[in-house]
Amino acid sequence: MVFLHPKPPLLRLLLLTCASLLHLTSPTHSLNTCTSQNIGNNLYTNCTDLPTLNASLYFNHIAKTSSISIAFVAPPSKPDGWIAWAINPTQTGMAGSQALIAFKNSNGTMNVKTYNISSYSSIVEGKIAFEVSEARAEYSAGSMKIYATVKLPETMTEVNHVWQVGGAVVDGVPVKHEFQPENLSAKGKLRLRVAEVSGGDGGSPAGAPSISPNPNPNPNPNPSSGSGTVSGYKKSVMCVFLVVIVGGLMLN
C-alpha cells in the first residue's frame, strides 16, 4: 500500500506565495495604439481596442483647431440596435454625457444623431455642448461605425469618454441598453498630449492621445522583453530555489 504524504504547511504556503508572485509579475499588454490606420477613407494616427463591448476607437487630436476626429466601431447588441460614443464634460459615466448615437432608419439607411444624456432615464435629441461636424454612420459585417469631428475647449487636456451599445430603436428613439458589468464599465479617459506630426503640405499640429489607465506604459513594444520581464524571471528563479531548499530541509 502506498501512502501519500501531505505537503507540510510551510511548504504549501511557500508554493502559494511563489504562485502569487509569478502571477503579479506576468507581462501586461498595453492598449493597442496604431501609428497609422485607414478606415472609412480617413487616416487616423491612433487606434485602440476598448476594453468592453468589442468596441474600437480610431482618433486624431488636431491641436491647431482644438478638435478630435473619431471613428467609433462596435457591434450593436442586436442587428437593429444602436451604438453610441460620448464625451462627458463634467464627470465619468453616461449621465451628463454629450453623445453621438448611430442606428438604422426605417428604410435601412444609417443615421447618427446627437443627444444630451441628462440621466439614465432621459435622453434628449438635439444640439449638444460640443460643436460636431462631418458626422455620419455606416453598417457592415455586423458592426456599426460612427465618424465625426468634435470641437473641444482649448483648455481641455483630457476627455472623459463613454461608449455603449443597445438592442432596439422604437419610433426613432434608442431603447435603454442593458446594465450588465460590461455596459457599466464602458468608460475611460483620453489624455491629450500635443505632438507635431509633419505631413506632405509642411505639416500641421496633431495629437497623440493616450488612454487611461496605464499612465506609464512600457516604451518597449515587445511585451516579452524589458526590465519588467527580467524582474519576473529573477523572482521565478528565487521561488524555485527557495522551494527546493526548504522542501529538502523539511523532508530530511
C-alpha positions in Angstrom: 0.0 0.0 0.0 1.3 3.4 -0.9 0.7 6.4 1.4 0.6 9.9 0.1 2.3 12.4 2.5 0.6 15.7 2.6 2.7 18.8 1.9 4.0 20.4 5.1 2.0 23.6 5.8 5.1 25.9 5.5 6.0 24.3 2.1 2.4 24.7 0.9 2.4 28.4 2.0 5.7 28.9 0.2 4.3 27.4 -3.0 1.2 29.6 -2.8 3.3 32.7 -2.3 5.5 31.9 -5.3 2.5 31.3 -7.4 1.1 34.8 -6.5 4.4 36.4 -7.3 4.6 34.7 -10.7 1.0 35.9 -11.4 1.8 39.5 -10.4 5.0 39.7 -12.5 3.4 38.3 -15.7 3.9 40.8 -18.5 1.0 43.1 -19.2 0.0 44.3 -22.6 -0.7 48.0 -23.1 -3.7 49.1 -25.2 -3.1 48.7 -28.9 -2.1 52.1 -30.4 -1.5 52.2 -34.2 0.9 54.5 -35.9 -1.4 54.7 -38.9 -4.9 53.3 -39.6 -7.2 53.9 -42.6 -10.9 53.4 -42.0 -13.8 54.8 -43.9 -11.4 56.7 -46.3 -10.0 58.6 -43.3 -6.5 58.2 -41.9 -6.1 58.1 -38.2 -2.8 58.3 -36.3 -4.2 56.4 -33.2 -6.4 53.5 -32.7 -7.2 51.2 -29.7 -9.4 48.2 -28.9 -11.6 49.4 -26.0 -11.8 47.0 -23.0 -15.6 46.3 -23.3 -18.4 45.7 -25.8 -16.0 44.6 -28.6 -15.6 48.3 -29.5 -12.7 50.1 -31.1 -11.8 53.8 -31.3 -9.8 55.5 -34.0 -8.9 59.1 -33.5 -6.8 62.2 -34.3 -6.4 65.1 -32.0 -5.9 68.3 -34.0 -4.3 70.8 -31.7 -4.5 73.6 -34.2 -8.3 73.6 -34.2 -8.7 72.1 -30.7 -10.8 69.2 -32.0 -10.8 65.4 -32.1 -11.7 63.4 -35.2 -13.0 60.0 -34.3 -14.2 56.7 -35.8 -16.0 54.6 -33.3 -16.7 50.9 -34.2 -18.9 48.4 -32.3 -21.5 45.7 -33.0 -24.9 46.6 -31.6 -26.3 44.0 -29.2 -28.9 43.2 -31.9 -28.8 43.9 -35.6 -31.5 46.6 -35.4 -29.9 48.2 -32.3 -27.7 51.2 -31.8 -24.2 52.2 -30.8 -23.0 55.4 -29.0 -19.8 57.3 -28.3 -19.9 60.3 -26.0 -17.9 62.9 -24.1 -18.9 63.7 -20.6 -17.6 67.2 -19.7 -18.3 67.1 -16.0 -17.9 63.6 -14.7 -17.3 59.9 -15.7 -20.1 57.7 -16.7 -23.1 58.1 -19.1 -25.2 60.5 -17.1 -24.4 64.0 -18.2 -22.6 62.9 -21.4 -22.9 64.5 -24.8 -23.5 61.6 -27.1 -23.4 60.6 -30.8 -25.8 57.7 -31.3 -26.0 55.7 -34.6 -28.8 53.4 -35.7 -30.7 52.3 -38.8 -33.6 54.4 -40.2 -36.8 52.7 -41.1 -35.6 52.4 -44.7 -32.4 50.6 -43.6 -30.0 53.5 -44.1 -27.7 54.6 -41.3 -28.1 57.8 -39.3 -26.2 59.4 -36.5 -27.8 62.0 -34.1 -26.6 64.0 -31.1 -28.2 63.5 -27.7 -27.8 65.2 -24.3 -27.9 62.3 -21.8 -29.2 64.2 -18.7 -29.8 61.0 -16.8 -30.0 57.2 -17.3 -33.8 57.5 -17.8 -33.8 60.5 -20.1 -32.2 61.2 -23.4 -32.9 64.4 -25.4 -32.1 64.6 -29.1 -30.7 68.0 -30.1 -27.7 70.2 -30.0 -25.1 69.2 -27.5 -22.4 71.1 -25.6 -19.7 70.4 -28.3 -19.7 71.5 -31.9 -20.0 68.4 -34.1 -19.2 68.3 -37.8 -18.8 65.7 -40.5 -21.0 63.2 -38.6 -22.0 60.1 -40.5 -22.6 56.4 -39.8 -22.1 53.1 -41.6 -23.1 49.5 -41.1 -21.2 46.5 -42.4 -20.2 42.9 -41.3 -22.4 43.2 -38.2 -20.8 46.4 -36.9 -21.8 50.0 -36.9 -19.4 52.9 -37.3 -19.6 56.5 -36.2 -17.5 59.2 -37.9 -17.4 62.7 -36.5 -15.2 65.7 -35.7 -15.8 67.2 -32.2 -14.6 70.7 -31.3 -13.1 70.8 -27.8 -12.4 73.7 -25.4 -8.8 74.9 -25.9 -8.0 74.3 -22.2 -9.2 70.6 -22.3 -6.3 68.3 -21.6 -8.2 65.1 -21.1 -11.6 63.7 -22.2 -14.0 61.6 -20.2 -15.4 59.3 -22.9 -18.1 56.8 -22.8 -19.3 54.1 -25.3 -22.4 52.0 -25.3 -24.5 49.6 -27.4 -28.2 48.8 -27.4 -30.6 46.3 -28.9 -33.5 48.3 -30.3 -34.8 51.6 -31.6 -38.5 52.4 -31.4 -40.1 55.2 -33.4 -36.6 56.7 -33.9 -35.7 56.6 -30.2 -32.9 54.3 -28.9 -34.2 51.9 -26.3 -32.3 51.7 -23.0 -29.3 49.5 -23.0 -28.6 46.5 -20.7 -27.0 47.1 -17.3 -24.5 44.3 -17.4 -21.0 44.8 -16.0 -19.5 45.3 -19.5 -22.1 48.0 -20.1 -21.5 49.8 -16.8 -17.7 49.7 -17.2 -17.7 51.2 -20.8 -15.9 54.4 -19.9 -12.4 55.8 -19.8 -10.2 58.9 -20.3 -8.4 60.2 -23.3 -5.4 62.2 -22.2 -4.3 64.6 -24.9 -0.6 65.1 -25.4 0.2 67.6 -28.2 2.8 66.5 -30.7 3.9 67.8 -34.0 3.3 65.5 -37.0 4.6 66.6 -40.3 2.7 65.9 -43.5 3.1 66.4 -47.2 2.0 70.0 -47.0 4.6 71.0 -44.5 2.8 69.5 -41.5 0.1 70.5 -39.1 -0.1 70.1 -35.3 -1.8 66.8 -34.3 -2.2 65.0 -31.1 -1.1 61.7 -29.7 -3.7 61.0 -27.1 -3.2 58.2 -24.5 -5.9 56.2 -22.8 -6.2 55.7 -19.1 -5.5 53.6 -17.1 -1.8 52.9 -17.8 -0.2 56.4 -17.3 3.3 55.0 -17.7 3.2 52.4 -20.5 6.3 50.3 -21.2 8.1 52.0 -24.1 9.4 48.6 -25.2 7.0 47.4 -27.9 7.9 43.8 -27.3 5.9 42.6 -24.2 8.2 39.6 -23.8 11.3 41.7 -23.1 12.3 44.6 -20.9 13.1 45.2 -17.2 9.6 44.0 -16.0 10.1 40.6 -17.6 13.7 40.4 -16.3 12.5 41.1 -12.8 9.8 38.5 -13.1 12.3 36.0 -14.3 14.6 36.6 -11.3 11.7 36.2 -8.9 10.8 32.9 -10.6 14.3 31.6 -10.1 14.3 32.7 -6.5 11.0 31.0 -5.8 12.2 27.7 -7.3 15.4 27.9 -5.3 13.6 28.5 -2.1 11.1 25.7 -2.7 14.0 23.2 -3.4 16.0 24.3 -0.3 13.0 24.4 2.2 11.5 21.3 0.8 14.7 19.4 1.1 15.2 20.5 4.7 11.7 19.6 5.8 11.7 16.2 4.1 15.1 15.2 5.7 
